[in-house]
Amino acid sequence: MNKSVFISKFIKKTTKSNKIVLSEEEFALLDEATINEIINNSLGNLLVRLPEREIRFFEWLKINDPKVWDDLWSNASEEDSEKNSDDDLYYVSVKLLPVVVNKDGRGLPICDLQTTDNYFFSIDNMVDEESKIIIEVAEELCRQNKPLTIPQLLAFEISFEPIDIWHFAYKHKIELGVAKNAVEQLVNDGALVHLKEYEYLIPFIHF
């Protein structure tokens, strides 16, 4: 599908509903320039449904950490039950498209939990000297195609781009308990600052 045709189709949909469902083919067309044009031309409180790969992640989350899933989606889920429909689940603001289309496993950041601890980390949460050593070791192991420990892998992922512990565990097929233990180890080693409450995380969220 031609991108200009797609953008026209996208904008036309906004006149019919504030909710849009895109196919995988359409998501594949969403580069930075296309996303910016869509955001700049979209009116009102436009919502877009998450891609299927991210919906699969949240279905995994619902089973593996239901308290976190409830914190994120329980209101929409309650509305669904009243309508006997699943159609209103997994919609987010169109302004989040830049992170929604991320294909490296980070997906929609979980960083604003209100009823349970946040586990969202960026390079700003890494303590300079201690984390620098861990990251350098992890980078060298990667160059040599050698396995990393879970804390090393987590530090490496954080140094690359922000990530939450649930996407990290899902991406690398690691049990959540093991992934959270890696956070605790990095904190105990003085390499990572764990800010659990959303209000303290706000300065570290940039998207």
Summary of the structure (lengths in Angstrom):
residues: 207
radius of gyration: 18.7
end to end distance: 27.8
largest distance: 55.0
contacts: 580
relative contact order: 0.12
helix: 59%
strand: 7%
